[in-house]
Amino acid sequence: MTHMYEDPFEEPDEAARRITPVTRRDLFDHIRSLPSPWHGRLEEVEFLARLYDLEALHSEDRRFDTFREDIVQHRYNNYDWDDYWVFTDPRLQLTSGPDERLLGFLAQMVHPVVCTDRDQAASTVAEFNQLLAPDGWVLKQIRQLSGRPVYAPALTGSAPATAVSYAHEAAARIDAEYIAQQVTRMEGTVELEPELAIGTAKEFLESICKTVLDERQVLHDKNDDLLVLLRKTTRCLRLTPDHLESSAAAGTIKRMMMSLGQIVQGAAELRNGYGTGHGRSKAQASQRLTSRHARLVVGSASALGVFLYETHEEGGAPAEGPGL
């Protein structure tokens, strides 16, 4: 029995989605032609758990509660979903969801943990990039794992040494797919949907702060806003080398970081103040934030987030004092 849904390619296009239905179909056709399954050396559940919270997604079978249970029942017990069911299950959002969902899936397919054949991984990336190029995306190597390349999405023609490219690298080291998707969404929506890019930049910076705090076992509250999270994060990090900690340079660096955080927080407040949906008044519509605002916010959030995480990676005892 084939796992069937109505054709999701027919859903209306969204402004922030660059990858067209034509490209998506071509990508899926190519994946079907590969000698190895889409999940590589991993089990299907294991692969998808790298991308989705399978316990949080709902079951479509009344006997079960979670998506994970659905997969086990229909792929391992009954085996009544076809081998490429992932392309048509709307919960995975590969056919008509945001670009970052599909791009994250493609990047995981060629991850060294998933694809152990170097030549096959290189060939697959080359084919993916040829298909993605007309829509403005490419998979780029951002680091190596045991001498093998790890890839992440980037806009075609984007410079390798930009704040967003470093944010991709940091997200890969954190190895949390939701952060990787935030970076991809920031990059992909700056021009097409700047207000979404601004909101995502704030979410990315909050995620970085929470990751650092969690890894350093520092308590934070779910209601903490961005600036509170920044203060808590900087309080547990040594932001400057020891020989500069008591100098004027330390204070200058802290003020610079607070300024970047205020840019992100302030733009997000402006975005919320004027609304992001279709119910704007004429006055609100004329005062929307634009791509130039989004570029400022995304650059600020990327630079600050990378600095904080790299400082955390370097380790060292927490700085004395109240942080920012």
C-alpha positions in Angstrom: 0.0 0.0 0.0 1.4 3.4 -1.0 1.4 6.3 1.5 -0.9 8.7 -0.3 -1.8 12.4 0.1 -3.3 15.0 -2.2 -0.6 16.6 -4.4 1.1 19.1 -2.1 2.9 20.7 -5.0 -0.4 22.4 -6.0 -0.5 24.5 -2.8 -0.1 28.3 -3.5 3.4 29.6 -3.6 4.7 31.6 -0.6 6.7 34.8 -1.2 9.6 33.6 1.0 10.0 30.3 -0.8 12.6 30.3 -3.5 12.6 26.6 -4.4 9.9 26.0 -7.0 7.7 22.9 -7.3 9.6 22.1 -10.5 12.9 22.0 -8.7 11.4 20.0 -5.8 10.1 17.3 -8.2 13.5 17.1 -10.0 15.3 16.7 -6.7 13.0 14.0 -5.5 13.3 12.2 -8.9 17.1 12.3 -8.5 17.0 11.0 -5.0 14.9 8.1 -6.2 17.6 7.2 -8.7 20.4 7.1 -6.1 22.0 3.7 -5.3 21.5 4.3 -1.6 18.3 5.1 0.3 17.7 8.7 1.3 18.5 7.9 5.0 21.9 6.4 4.1 23.4 4.1 6.7 20.9 5.2 9.4 17.5 3.9 10.1 14.7 6.1 8.9 13.7 7.2 12.4 17.3 7.9 13.3 17.8 10.0 10.2 14.6 12.0 10.7 15.3 12.6 14.4 18.3 14.6 13.3 15.9 17.0 11.6 12.5 16.9 13.5 11.1 16.4 17.0 9.3 13.1 16.2 7.7 13.0 19.6 6.2 16.5 19.2 4.7 15.8 15.7 1.2 14.3 15.8 0.2 10.8 14.7 -2.4 10.3 12.0 -3.2 6.9 13.3 -5.7 6.9 16.2 -3.8 4.1 17.9 -0.8 6.2 18.5 0.2 9.6 19.8 3.4 10.5 18.0 4.9 10.7 14.6 7.7 8.3 15.7 5.1 5.6 16.5 3.5 6.2 13.0 6.8 5.5 11.3 7.5 2.4 13.3 4.1 1.0 12.6 3.9 1.7 8.9 7.6 1.2 7.9 8.8 -1.5 10.3 5.7 -3.4 11.4 3.3 -3.3 8.5 5.6 -1.9 5.8 2.6 -0.3 4.0 4.3 3.1 3.3 6.5 3.2 0.2 10.2 3.8 0.4 9.8 7.5 -0.5 6.9 8.4 1.7 8.8 11.3 3.2 8.3 13.4 0.0 4.5 13.4 0.4 3.9 13.4 4.1 2.9 17.0 4.9 4.3 16.8 8.4 7.8 16.8 7.0 7.2 19.9 4.8 9.5 18.8 2.0 7.2 19.4 -1.0 5.7 22.7 -0.1 7.2 23.9 3.2 9.8 26.6 3.7 13.1 26.2 1.9 15.1 25.5 5.1 13.2 22.3 5.6 14.1 20.8 2.3 17.7 22.2 2.3 18.3 20.7 5.8 17.1 17.4 4.5 19.4 17.5 1.5 22.4 18.5 3.7 21.8 15.7 6.1 21.6 13.2 3.2 25.3 14.0 2.4 26.5 14.3 6.0 29.4 12.0 6.7 27.4 10.3 9.4 24.7 9.4 6.9 26.6 8.9 3.6 29.9 7.0 4.1 30.9 6.9 0.4 32.9 10.0 -0.3 32.5 9.8 -4.1 28.8 9.3 -3.9 28.5 12.3 -1.5 30.4 14.5 -3.8 28.4 13.4 -6.8 25.1 13.9 -5.0 26.1 17.4 -3.9 27.1 18.3 -7.4 23.7 17.1 -8.8 21.8 18.8 -6.0 23.6 22.1 -6.7 22.9 21.9 -10.4 19.2 21.5 -9.6 19.1 24.2 -6.9 21.1 26.8 -8.8 18.2 28.3 -10.8 16.4 29.0 -7.6 19.4 30.7 -6.0 20.6 28.0 -3.5 23.7 25.9 -3.2 25.2 23.4 -0.7 28.6 24.6 0.4 31.2 22.9 2.5 31.4 24.6 5.9 33.7 22.3 7.9 35.2 18.8 8.0 34.3 15.9 10.2 37.1 13.3 10.4 38.5 14.7 7.1 35.1 14.5 5.3 33.1 17.6 4.2 30.0 18.8 6.0 27.7 20.9 3.9 25.2 23.7 4.7 22.9 25.7 2.4 24.0 29.2 1.1 22.6 31.6 -1.4 24.3 31.3 -4.8 27.1 33.8 -5.1 27.3 34.5 -1.4 30.7 35.4 -0.1 32.4 32.8 2.0 33.6 35.3 4.7 30.3 36.9 5.8 28.6 37.0 9.2 25.9 34.6 8.0 28.4 32.1 6.6 30.1 32.1 10.0 26.7 31.6 11.6 26.2 28.5 9.3 29.5 27.1 10.6 28.6 27.8 14.2 25.2 26.1 13.7 27.0 23.0 12.3 29.2 22.8 15.3 26.2 23.1 17.7 24.6 20.3 15.7 21.1 21.5 16.4 19.0 21.4 13.2 16.5 24.1 14.4 19.4 26.5 14.7 20.7 25.6 11.3 17.3 26.2 9.8 17.1 29.6 11.5 20.3 30.6 9.8 19.1 29.4 6.4 15.7 31.2 6.9 17.5 34.4 7.8 19.7 34.3 4.7 16.9 33.2 2.4 14.3 35.8 3.4 16.3 39.0 3.7 15.3 40.1 0.2 12.0 38.3 -0.2 10.4 38.8 3.2 12.5 41.1 5.4 10.1 41.1 8.4 10.4 37.3 8.6 14.2 37.6 8.4 14.2 40.1 11.3 12.0 37.9 13.5 14.2 34.9 12.7 17.4 36.8 13.5 16.0 37.5 17.0 15.1 33.8 17.4 18.6 32.8 16.3 20.3 35.0 18.8 18.0 33.8 21.6 18.8 30.2 20.6 22.5 30.8 20.8 22.2 32.4 24.2 20.0 29.5 25.5 22.5 27.0 24.1 25.4 28.6 25.8 23.5 28.9 29.1 22.3 25.2 28.9 25.8 23.9 28.1 27.2 26.0 31.0 24.4 24.8 33.3 23.2 28.4 34.0 19.5 28.7 34.7 17.3 30.9 32.5 13.6 31.5 32.4 11.3 30.7 29.4 10.0 34.3 29.7 13.4 35.9 29.5 13.6 38.4 26.6 16.6 38.7 24.3 18.4 41.4 26.3 18.0 39.5 29.6 19.4 36.4 27.9 22.3 38.4 26.6 23.1 39.7 30.0 23.0 36.2 31.5 25.1 34.8 28.7 27.8 37.4 28.9 27.9 37.1 32.7 29.0 33.5 32.3 31.6 34.1 29.6 35.1 35.6 29.6 34.7 38.1 26.8 38.2 39.4 26.6 41.7 38.0 27.2 42.9 38.1 30.7 45.3 41.0 30.1 42.4 43.1 28.8 39.8 42.2 31.4 40.4 45.1 33.7 41.2 47.6 30.9 38.9 50.0 29.1 38.8 47.5 26.2 36.7 45.1 28.1 34.0 47.8 28.7 34.1 48.8 25.1 33.5 45.2 23.9 30.6 44.8 26.2 29.0 48.1 25.0 29.5 47.0 21.4 27.7 43.7 22.0 24.9 45.4 23.9 24.5 47.7 20.9 24.2 44.8 18.5 21.7 43.1 20.8 19.6 46.3 20.9 19.6 46.6 17.1 18.1 43.1 16.9 15.6 43.6 19.8 14.6 47.1 18.6 14.0 46.0 15.0 11.9 43.0 16.2 9.8 45.4 18.3 9.3 47.7 15.4 8.2 44.7 13.2 5.7 43.6 15.8 4.4 47.2 16.3 3.5 47.5 12.6 2.3 43.9 12.3 3.5 41.1 10.0 0.3 39.7 8.7 -2.2 40.9 6.0 -4.3 43.0 8.4 -2.2 46.2 8.1 -3.7 49.6 7.8 -2.6 51.9 5.0 -0.3 53.8 7.4 1.2 50.5 8.7 1.8 49.2 5.2 3.7 52.3 4.2 6.0 52.0 7.2 7.1 48.4 6.8 10.7 47.4 7.5 12.6 46.7 4.3 15.5 44.6 3.1 18.1 47.1 4.2 16.7 46.9 7.7 16.8 43.1 7.5 20.4 43.1 6.3 21.4 45.2 9.3 19.6 43.0 11.8 20.7 39.7 10.3 24.3 40.8 10.1 24.1 42.1 13.7 22.5 38.9 15.0 24.9 36.6 13.1 28.0 38.5 14.2 27.0 38.6 17.9 25.7 35.0 18.0 29.0 33.7 16.5 31.1 35.8 18.8 29.2 34.5 21.9 29.3 30.8 20.8 33.0 31.0 19.8 33.8 32.6 23.2 31.9 29.8 24.9 33.8 27.2 22.8 37.1 28.6 23.9 36.1 27.9 27.5 37.8 29.5 30.5 36.4 30.7 33.8 33.4 33.0 33.8 34.1 36.7 33.8 33.7 38.6 37.0 31.0 41.2 37.3 27.5 41.6 35.9 28.2 41.0 32.2 26.5 43.5 29.9 
